[in-house]
Amino acid sequence: MERFRLRLQVALLAIGTAFAWYTLVDDYRRFFSAGGRVFEWSGCAVTNPLLTPCFYGALAFLAAFVWALVLLRSALEAVARRQRGLNWLLAAGTVFAWGDFAYEMLLYSQQRSPSAFSCPPPGEPAVHPLMMPCYYGAWIFLAALAVSLWILRSRRTAYAGRNGHA
C-alpha cells in the first residue's frame, strides 16, 4: 500500500510537470511569434515567460517530481523524513498557485485587464481565470499535497502501531 501511494504521488507530479512545461513551451511559442527574444524583459506585446508564475510553477513541479522519484526509490524507512520536505514544497506550490489564481480572479471580477503574465494575445478578449493554466496547476498541486499528507499520516500511524502508541 505504501508503494502505491508513492507511485500515485509520482504520477500526479508527472502530470503536473508535463502540463506546466507544455504551458511554458506554448507561452514561449506565443512570445517568440510576437517578436520576443529569450532574454528580452520588456518591449514585447507578450510577457517573457521567464517573468511569469507559470515558469516558477513549472520549476516547482519539476523539483517535486524529481523529489518524488527519489522517494519512490528510497527505502521505506527513509521515506518519512524526506516526505516531510516534499510536503513543504507541495504546500508552498499550492499556496502560490491558488494565490495567483485568486489574483487573476480579482482582476477579472473588477473588469480590469488581466495581469501582464496572463495577458491574452493582442486583440483577443481576456481569458476567464477558470480557463487559465494556473487554475489547473493549483488543483494538481492540491491533489499532490493531499497524497503527500496521506503518505505522512500512514507513516505516522504505522510508526505508532509498531511502538504501541495506538
N, C-alpha and C positions, 0 to 999 in steps of 0.2 A: 504493500500500500504506500509505503514511504517513497519508493522509486516512482510510483505512478504520479504522486504529487509533484515530485521534482521534474518529471517529464512534462506534466501539464504546464508547469511554470515555464519551462524552456519553450514549449510550443506557443504559449501566449506571447512570450517575448520575441520569438522568431516572427510571429505575425506582426507584432508592433514594430519591430525593426524593419521588416520588409515594407510595411505600409509607410513608415516615416521616411525611409530612404527613397522610395518611389515618389513620394510627395516632394521631397527635396530635389530630386532629379527633374521632376516636372516644373518646379519653380525655377530651376536653372534654365530649363529649355525656354520658358517664357522670358526670363531675364535676358538671355543671350539673343533671343529673337527681337527684343526691344532695343538692342544695340548695346547692352551692357557688357563689361569686361570683368574678368574674375575678381580683381581687387579694386573695382570701381565702387566707391561707397556712396556717391551721390551723383545727381545729374542725369539719372535714367528714369524713365516713366515707371519702371517696375523696380521695387526694392531688391537690393542684392540679397540672395537667400542666406548669406553668412550673417546678416543682421536680423534675421527673423527667429521667432521662437521655434519654428519648425526645425531649424538647424540644431538648436540645443536639445530639442526633444529627440531628434534622430540620434544625436550623440549619447543621450541618456539611455535610449532604448538599446543601442549597440553595447554600451558598457554593461547594462543589466543583463542582456542576452549572454555576453561572454561570461559574466559572473555566474549566471545560472548554469551554463555549461560546465564551468569549473566545479560547481556544487554537485552536479549530476555525476561527475567523475570522481568525486571525493568519497572517502569512507564515511559511512553513516554517522560515525561518532564525531566527525569534524563538521558535519553539516550545520548543526545548531548555531555554533559561534559565527560561522561565515554567513549563514542565512540572515542573522540579525543585521549585518551590514547591508546586505542586498535589500532587506526590508526598509531600511532608512532611505536608500536610493530610490526605491519604488514610491515611498511616501512623498519624497521631495518631487519626483516626477509627476505624481498625481496632483499635488498641490499646484505645481507650476502649470500643468495642462489645464486644470479646471479654472485656475486664476486667469489664464489667457482667454479661455472661453468666456468667462464672466465679463472680462473687459470688452471683448468683442460684442457680447450681447448688450452691454450697457451702451456702447456706441451705436449699435443698430437700433435699440429701443428709443434712443434720443434722436434718431433720424439724422445723425451726423455721419460724415463719411467714415468708412472703416479706417482702422489704423494703417500705417504705412506697410506693416508686414502682412496684411491680409487684403490689400487693395486688389480689386479686380483689374483685368486688363483695361486700358483706356477705352472709354466709350461703352463699357458694359455696366449693367446695374450692380449694386452692392450685393454680395452673396449673403444669404441668411446664415447666421452663426451655426445653425444646426446642420448646415451643409459644408462646413469648414473642416479641414483635417484635424485641427486641434480638438474638436468635439469627439471625434472617433478615437484619437490618440488618448484623450483623457479617459474614455471608457476602457481602453485596453490597459492603460496604466492601473486603473482602479481594479480591474479583474486580476491582473498580475499581483497587485498588492493583497487582494483577498486570498489568493492562493498562497502567497508568502506567509500571511498571518495564519492560515490553515496549517502550513508546514510547521511553523513555530509552535503553535498550540499543540499539535500532535506530538512534537518532540518533548514539550514540557509535560504533557500527560504521560507519555511513555517513561520519561525520567522519574516522575513522581510515583508511577506504578512500580517501577523496579526498586525504588528505595523505600517503599512502604508508606509514602505520603499520599494517600488517596484523597 
